[in-house]
Amino acid sequence: MTDLSLHAATEDRPAPDEASLRDFWQLLKPRLMSLSVFTALVGMLVAPGGVHPFIGATSILWIAVGAGASGALNMWFDADIDRVMKRTRNRPIPSGRVAPSSALALGLFLAIVSVVMLDLTANWVAAAWLAFTIFFYVVIYSMWLKRTTSWNTVIGGLAGAFPPMIGWAAVTGNTPIEAWLMVGLIFMWTPPHFWALALFVKTDYHAARIPMLTVTHGRAETRRQAWFWSLGLAVISLLASLSSIGGPMTLVVAFVLNGVFLKRAWDMRHRTDPDCEADGHAVERGLFKWSLVYLFAHFAVFVAEAALGPYGGW
Amino acid sequence: MHQDHELHTRRKGRNFGILGVLFAFVVLIFGLTVVKIQTGTYAEAFDHVVRPELVPSEASE
């Protein structure tokens, strides 16, 4: 490398200490936060009893901050991987806009603030589950599983599944079976959702040495696994629909959602790579898009059932 | 005409952002305090003196 190229590389980017507010916002993974906010809000709305709206809104805020802290800590630890992959190369740390130490400090600070404030706002049960979720996402998923096993998507998905239970716990102070069913729903939904994405998006996980299922076991096995997890998802969905957070309306919606999901997962299972190339991964894209509709609609119908009061539920 | 360097504009944006976050935090704590006091149960600790409200009433026995 010549001296000239060194200058060119450094002058384009601001010094790490001069990051803008937008860079720090990106560190918090806003899209991950929005999913946490939505599912935690549903958990809070369907939980029996209720809280003062201000307490509820503030609790959701701390759950979002906790999710943001996880995102910042994840980006801090994964900076070496992000630097290699094209999709993540422009993130605040690998692009040099934010210093790794700043991301670490922000992540730790927000993690502590979110847990302490959720304890003060709601209760210690919700705060403890939030702390565990952050720990699980950062240590168990990011630091350990992501780089060592193809189960990373499956077990890592558990971290993203906890928010509805935290929302529930913020209201009631406990975590009964209904809260766990909502966790189970997101947990079972995560693998087919991400594997459908992995099958049609050209990523360079191989270059980053991340043992994604498509890399370690091949695309055919990924399709097969996605089908089995979709079956498990339908079972959990049925159980949730028959529980106290469900009702006739939820059951009908769940039948439609799972019917389409299973059909698309089944179609995806029986495809080959030439099929995918021929139609531009239409089926894989279809399953991925439906998975987004699925999660939103399923959680929305829980809320609708609860909103119907005596006319809803079993 | 004076024009701020891009670096200073970015710094200014960041400083105002932090100011906004801190202000929001203060408002939040104030709001929480008000709501907690309004909705909280009667907060009275045991101070080694038996008060009438700490003694179970005859009706409840």
Interface residues (C-beta under 8 A of the other chain):
Chain A: P14 E18 A19 S20 L21 H52 F54 I55 T58 L61 L120 T121
Chain B: L7 R10 R11 G13 R14 G17 L28 G31 L32 V35 K36 T39
